[in-house]
């Protein structure tokens, strides 16, 4: 009879124990900026539908949800811009 149990790969085991690489903040900031801008574009593209949604679902609910959505989208965009600006400033100071 043959043994069918899988053999543990020592390279995979050592990779599992290693600490993960830190994430590059510039890449995350660019992703946040792009996502925030995309959210803002989608919101502005659907502004003409807001009165209809307010009639269907209630004005308070729709406009509060819109305020929350725009707050998150704006904050994400601003965070991306601020992080990229800080990264550029830090690079300039290191030179």
C-alpha positions in Angstrom: 0.0 0.0 0.0 1.3 3.5 -0.8 1.2 6.5 1.5 -1.2 9.2 0.1 -0.6 11.8 2.8 0.8 15.0 1.3 4.4 15.9 2.1 4.8 19.3 3.7 6.8 21.7 1.6 9.5 23.3 3.7 9.6 26.4 1.6 5.8 26.9 2.0 6.1 26.3 5.8 8.9 28.9 6.1 6.9 31.4 4.1 3.9 30.9 6.4 6.0 31.7 9.4 7.6 34.8 7.9 6.3 38.3 8.7 4.4 39.9 5.8 5.9 42.7 3.9 4.7 46.2 4.9 2.3 47.8 2.4 3.6 50.7 0.4 1.5 53.7 1.6 1.8 55.4 -1.8 0.1 52.5 -3.5 -2.7 52.5 -0.9 -3.1 56.3 -1.1 -3.4 56.1 -4.9 -6.0 53.4 -4.6 -8.0 55.4 -2.0 -7.8 58.5 -4.2 -9.1 56.7 -7.2 -11.8 54.9 -5.3 -12.9 58.2 -3.6 -13.0 60.0 -6.9 -15.0 57.2 -8.5 -17.5 57.4 -5.7 -17.8 61.1 -6.1 -18.3 60.8 -9.9 -21.0 58.2 -9.4 -22.8 60.4 -6.8 -22.7 63.4 -9.1 -23.9 61.3 -12.1 -27.0 60.2 -10.1 -28.0 63.6 -8.6 -30.9 63.9 -11.0 -32.4 60.6 -9.5 -32.4 61.9 -5.9 -35.9 63.5 -6.0 -37.4 60.3 -7.3 -35.7 58.2 -4.7 -36.9 60.7 -2.0 -40.5 60.3 -3.3 -40.2 56.5 -3.2 -38.3 55.9 0.0 -38.7 59.1 2.0 -36.8 62.3 1.8 -35.1 62.0 5.2 -33.7 58.5 4.5 -32.4 59.4 1.0 -30.8 62.6 1.9 -29.2 61.2 5.1 -27.8 58.3 3.1 -26.6 60.8 0.5 -24.9 62.8 3.2 -23.2 59.7 4.6 -22.1 58.5 1.2 -20.7 61.9 0.2 -18.9 62.2 3.6 -17.2 58.8 3.1 -16.3 59.5 -0.5 -15.0 63.0 0.3 -13.0 61.8 3.3 -11.5 58.9 1.3 -10.5 61.3 -1.5 -9.0 63.8 0.9 -7.1 61.1 2.8 -5.6 59.9 -0.5 -4.6 63.4 -1.5 -3.1 64.2 1.9 -1.1 60.9 2.1 0.3 61.5 -1.4 1.2 65.0 -0.5 3.0 63.8 2.7 4.8 61.1 0.7 6.0 63.7 -1.8 7.1 66.1 1.0 9.0 63.3 2.8 10.8 62.4 -0.4 11.8 66.0 -1.1 13.2 66.3 2.5 15.3 63.2 2.2 17.2 64.6 -0.8 
